[in-house]
Amino acid sequence: MRSFASDNNSGVHPLVMDAITGANRDHAPGYGDDPWTATAVRKLKEVFGEEAEPFIVFNGTGANSVALQAVARSFNSIICAQTAHIYVDECGAPARMTGATVTAVPTPDGKLTPDIIRPYLKHFNVCHHASPKAVYISQATELGTVYTIDEVRAIARLLHRHDMYLHMDGARLANACACLDCSMKQLTADAGVDILSFGGTKNGMMAGEAVIAFRPEIATHLAYFRKQSAQLASKMRFLSAQFTAYLSDDLWLRNARHANRMAEKLLDILRQFPQIRPTQKAETNQLFFTMPPEAAKKLEEEYFFYYWNESACEIRFVTSWDTTDEDLRALEKSLHTILPQNI
């Protein structure tokens, strides 16, 4: 069944699948002491810079939990947007694993700014309060919006003046780079990000993420946090091989550009219907809009999708690396059937 529910629902790119199959031969040392992992680490350093220290993990929640353990302790606070994945969608895992207080801040578009963050930069080193130590941002955000390089840099500069760290959740980093026409290094290490959760599962990989530290003191204990968090794969070569394929010949960028382009085409289709009203700026492969509840229920009979705000009948559609023009035409036909044209 084709759907617009999530880019997690998409398949695995054939080149990534070939890489997994290619790793499935003979025996190899476990836990990352294999040639496929060595190659993947070299490739990640090539993309993100020689100072980058990658640690491959199973999934996004694990990546965020491991990354935040490296930069926050139980007496610290982690600041994020109220829509942040670590606050809304990860069952409290980062808070449980770090013991830190997660402070969720209201934002209009899922993006934090220095002005939004400043009021929460207080009670440093006061034992009666959680001391702020890290800020978490998603790129792209959970609302499909994108931080520019300058916006990331401004947050990083503010935090570094307070001896704090910037953690970026890059589950859709590729889509953000495709939107901004920049490299992943420019949007992370060069912009002052201290630690990154780097994902590819939403963009053509089968499984696996990477926690990438850009400061040596953060990388020091990451191997231990990864092991304690049950994120160290014994047969890591099957995760690692994917990264090499994903990062070769700009596969990551081609996939992301396609997904973003499909979202633009989908938005053009939605604009045909005055009953459908966008609620967020469309910058990547996520679209948010409202539609009449009765129409949404009819659409549910043909498509699986998520309600972002059920009381307002706000819906999220997500396009993927494998979304086709045929998928869009089928949806357009359904909408013409469901929504009256005389409004």
Solvent accessible surface area in square Angstrom, and as a share of the most:
residue,aa,sasa,rsa
1,M,176,0.78
2,R,120,0.44
3,S,34,0.22
4,F,4,0.02
5,A,0,0.00
6,S,10,0.06
7,D,0,0.00
8,N,83,0.42
9,N,80,0.41
10,S,26,0.17
11,G,37,0.36
12,V,37,0.21
13,H,26,0.12
14,P,81,0.51
15,L,90,0.45
16,V,0,0.00
17,M,80,0.36
18,D,89,0.46
19,A,23,0.18
20,I,25,0.13
21,T,92,0.53
22,G,35,0.34
23,A,0,0.00
24,N,106,0.54
25,R,155,0.57
26,D,123,0.64
27,H,170,0.76
28,A,28,0.22
29,P,80,0.50
30,G,31,0.30
31,Y,116,0.44
32,G,17,0.17
33,D,111,0.57
34,D,7,0.04
35,P,82,0.51
36,W,47,0.16
37,T,11,0.07
38,A,46,0.36
39,T,49,0.29
40,A,0,0.00
41,V,39,0.22
42,R,151,0.55
43,K,39,0.17
44,L,0,0.00
45,K,38,0.16
46,E,122,0.55
47,V,31,0.18
48,F,0,0.00
49,G,9,0.08
50,E,133,0.60
51,E,88,0.39
52,A,0,0.00
53,E,70,0.31
54,P,14,0.09
55,F,30,0.13
56,I,3,0.01
57,V,0,0.00
58,F,81,0.34
59,N,72,0.37
60,G,29,0.28
61,T,50,0.29
62,G,6,0.06
63,A,0,0.00
64,N,2,0.01
65,S,4,0.03
66,V,0,0.00
67,A,0,0.00
68,L,0,0.00
69,Q,14,0.06
70,A,10,0.08
71,V,5,0.03
72,A,3,0.02
73,R,101,0.37
74,S,76,0.49
75,F,139,0.58
76,N,9,0.04
77,S,8,0.05
78,I,0,0.00
79,I,2,0.01
80,C,0,0.00
81,A,4,0.03
82,Q,88,0.39
83,T,32,0.19
84,A,2,0.02
85,H,60,0.27
86,I,5,0.02
87,Y,117,0.44
88,V,84,0.48
89,D,78,0.41
90,E,6,0.03
91,C,139,0.83
92,G,36,0.35
93,A,24,0.19
94,P,0,0.00
95,A,37,0.28
96,R,199,0.73
97,M,60,0.27
98,T,14,0.08
99,G,42,0.40
100,A,6,0.05
101,T,71,0.41
102,V,29,0.16
103,T,38,0.22
104,A,24,0.18
105,V,4,0.02
106,P,81,0.51
107,T,28,0.16
108,P,113,0.71
109,D,44,0.23
110,G,3,0.03
111,K,28,0.12
112,L,3,0.02
113,T,53,0.31
114,P,27,0.17
115,D,105,0.54
116,I,43,0.22
117,I,0,0.00
118,R,112,0.41
119,P,84,0.53
120,Y,70,0.27
121,L,23,0.11
122,K,110,0.47
123,H,73,0.33
124,F,59,0.24
125,N,146,0.75
126,V,61,0.35
127,C,125,0.75
128,H,153,0.68
129,H,86,0.38
130,A,37,0.28
131,S,13,0.09
132,P,5,0.03
133,K,48,0.20
134,A,0,0.00
135,V,0,0.00
136,Y,2,0.01
137,I,3,0.02
138,S,10,0.07
139,Q,0,0.00
140,A,6,0.04
141,T,1,0.00
142,E,15,0.07
143,L,10,0.05
144,G,0,0.00
145,T,4,0.02
146,V,4,0.02
147,Y,2,0.01
148,T,54,0.32
149,I,42,0.21
150,D,98,0.51
151,E,66,0.29
152,V,0,0.00
153,R,65,0.24
154,A,40,0.31
155,I,1,0.00
156,A,2,0.02
157,R,147,0.54
158,L,5,0.02
159,L,0,0.00
160,H,71,0.32
161,R,165,0.60
162,H,70,0.31
163,D,98,0.51
164,M,1,0.00
165,Y,26,0.10
166,L,0,0.00
167,H,0,0.00
168,M,0,0.00
169,D,12,0.06
170,G,0,0.00
171,A,29,0.22
172,R,22,0.08
173,L,0,0.00
174,A,3,0.02
175,N,3,0.02
176,A,0,0.00
177,C,0,0.00
178,A,18,0.14
179,C,52,0.31
180,L,53,0.26
181,D,113,0.58
182,C,20,0.12
183,S,48,0.31
184,M,1,0.00
185,K,64,0.27
186,Q,80,0.36
187,L,0,0.00
188,T,0,0.00
189,A,20,0.16
190,D,68,0.35
191,A,2,0.01
192,G,21,0.20
193,V,3,0.02
194,D,2,0.01
195,I,0,0.00
196,L,0,0.00
197,S,4,0.03
198,F,0,0.00
199,G,4,0.04
200,G,0,0.00
201,T,40,0.23
202,K,35,0.15
203,N,5,0.02
204,G,0,0.00
205,M,4,0.02
206,M,91,0.41
207,A,38,0.30
208,G,0,0.00
209,E,12,0.05
210,A,0,0.00
211,V,0,0.00
212,I,0,0.00
213,A,0,0.00
214,F,17,0.07
215,R,78,0.28
216,P,110,0.69
217,E,88,0.40
218,I,5,0.02
219,A,15,0.12
220,T,83,0.48
221,H,94,0.42
222,L,0,0.00
223,A,46,0.35
224,Y,150,0.57
225,F,38,0.16
226,R,29,0.11
227,K,114,0.48
228,Q,144,0.64
229,S,14,0.09
230,A,80,0.62
231,Q,16,0.07
232,L,39,0.19
233,A,4,0.03
234,S,54,0.35
235,K,136,0.58
236,M,3,0.02
237,R,25,0.09
238,F,46,0.19
239,L,17,0.08
240,S,0,0.00
241,A,5,0.04
242,Q,3,0.01
243,F,0,0.00
244,T,36,0.21
245,A,18,0.14
246,Y,0,0.00
247,L,8,0.04
248,S,32,0.21
249,D,125,0.65
250,D,73,0.38
251,L,0,0.00
252,W,17,0.06
253,L,24,0.12
254,R,116,0.42
255,N,8,0.04
256,A,0,0.00
257,R,106,0.39
258,H,47,0.21
259,A,2,0.01
260,N,12,0.06
261,R,115,0.42
262,M,6,0.03
263,A,2,0.01
264,E,112,0.50
265,K,81,0.34
266,L,0,0.00
267,L,19,0.10
268,D,83,0.43
269,I,17,0.09
270,L,5,0.02
271,R,159,0.58
272,Q,84,0.37
273,F,2,0.01
274,P,76,0.48
275,Q,13,0.06
276,I,9,0.05
277,R,153,0.56
278,P,76,0.48
279,T,56,0.33
280,Q,40,0.18
281,K,138,0.59
282,A,43,0.33
283,E,46,0.21
284,T,4,0.02
285,N,2,0.01
286,Q,1,0.00
287,L,5,0.03
288,F,5,0.02
289,F,3,0.01
290,T,32,0.18
291,M,7,0.03
292,P,34,0.21
293,P,80,0.50
294,E,110,0.50
295,A,4,0.03
296,A,0,0.00
297,K,135,0.57
298,K,106,0.45
299,L,1,0.00
300,E,80,0.36
301,E,146,0.65
302,E,87,0.39
303,Y,21,0.08
304,F,94,0.39
305,F,10,0.04
306,Y,101,0.38
307,Y,60,0.23
308,W,88,0.31
309,N,64,0.33
310,E,131,0.59
311,S,114,0.74
312,A,52,0.41
313,C,10,0.06
314,E,19,0.09
315,I,0,0.00
316,R,27,0.10
317,F,1,0.00
318,V,2,0.01
319,T,0,0.00
320,S,8,0.05
321,W,41,0.14
322,D,32,0.17
323,T,9,0.05
324,T,61,0.35
325,D,62,0.32
326,E,119,0.53
327,D,18,0.09
328,L,6,0.03
329,R,149,0.54
330,A,47,0.36
331,L,0,0.00
332,E,43,0.19
333,K,153,0.65
334,S,10,0.07
335,L,1,0.01
336,H,78,0.35
337,T,110,0.64
338,I,20,0.10
339,L,3,0.02
340,P,73,0.46
341,Q,111,0.50
342,N,138,0.71
343,I,125,0.64
